[in-house]
């Protein structure tokens, strides 16, 4: 008897992957002359993950400082 095997695969796309794909698309379109935008906007998708990570770190640091300040005896 053959058993039915249900195999489920999950694909996740991270913020870095989306930024990299968007950067590559913008770069190709900019270099071919199809897209007439500033170079800042071509590079912008690569800065999004850095900005989000930095914001999260700053929030954690602020929370840690507030906890240390208010739990001081």
C-alpha positions as CSV (number, residue, x, y, z in Angstrom):
1,X,0.0,0.0,0.0
2,X,1.3,3.4,-0.9
3,X,0.9,6.2,1.6
4,X,-0.1,9.7,0.6
5,X,2.6,12.1,1.5
6,X,1.6,15.7,1.9
7,X,4.7,17.9,1.6
8,X,4.3,21.5,2.4
9,X,6.9,24.1,1.6
10,X,6.9,27.6,2.8
11,X,8.7,30.4,1.1
12,X,9.5,33.6,3.0
13,X,10.8,36.8,1.5
14,X,12.6,39.1,3.8
15,X,12.7,42.9,3.7
16,X,16.3,42.6,2.5
17,X,15.4,40.4,-0.4
18,X,12.6,42.8,-1.5
19,X,15.0,45.7,-1.2
20,X,17.7,43.9,-3.2
21,X,15.2,42.9,-6.0
22,X,13.8,46.4,-6.2
23,X,17.3,47.9,-6.3
24,X,18.3,45.6,-9.2
25,X,15.1,46.4,-11.1
26,X,15.6,50.1,-10.6
27,X,19.3,49.9,-11.6
28,X,18.6,48.0,-14.8
29,X,15.8,50.4,-15.7
30,X,18.0,53.4,-14.9
31,X,21.1,52.1,-16.9
32,X,19.0,51.3,-19.9
33,X,17.4,54.7,-19.9
34,X,13.8,53.4,-19.4
35,X,13.4,55.0,-16.0
36,X,14.4,58.6,-15.6
37,X,14.7,59.1,-11.8
38,X,17.4,60.4,-9.5
39,X,20.2,58.0,-8.4
40,X,19.0,58.5,-4.8
41,X,15.8,56.6,-5.6
42,X,17.7,53.8,-7.3
43,X,19.8,53.2,-4.1
44,X,16.9,53.9,-1.7
45,X,15.6,50.3,-1.5
46,X,19.0,49.2,0.0
47,X,18.7,51.7,2.8
48,X,15.2,50.6,4.0
49,X,16.4,47.5,5.9
50,X,19.3,49.5,7.4
51,X,16.9,52.2,8.5
52,X,14.4,49.7,10.0
53,X,17.2,47.9,11.9
54,X,18.6,51.1,13.2
55,X,15.2,52.3,14.4
56,X,14.6,49.0,16.2
57,X,18.0,49.2,17.9
58,X,17.4,52.8,19.0
59,X,14.0,51.8,20.4
60,X,15.6,49.0,22.4
61,X,18.3,51.2,23.8
62,X,15.7,53.8,24.9
63,X,13.6,51.2,26.6
64,X,16.7,49.7,28.3
65,X,17.7,53.2,29.5
66,X,14.2,54.0,30.8
67,X,14.0,50.6,32.6
68,X,17.4,51.2,34.2
69,X,16.4,54.8,35.2
70,X,13.1,53.9,36.8
71,X,14.2,50.7,38.5
72,X,17.1,52.5,40.2
73,X,16.7,52.3,43.9
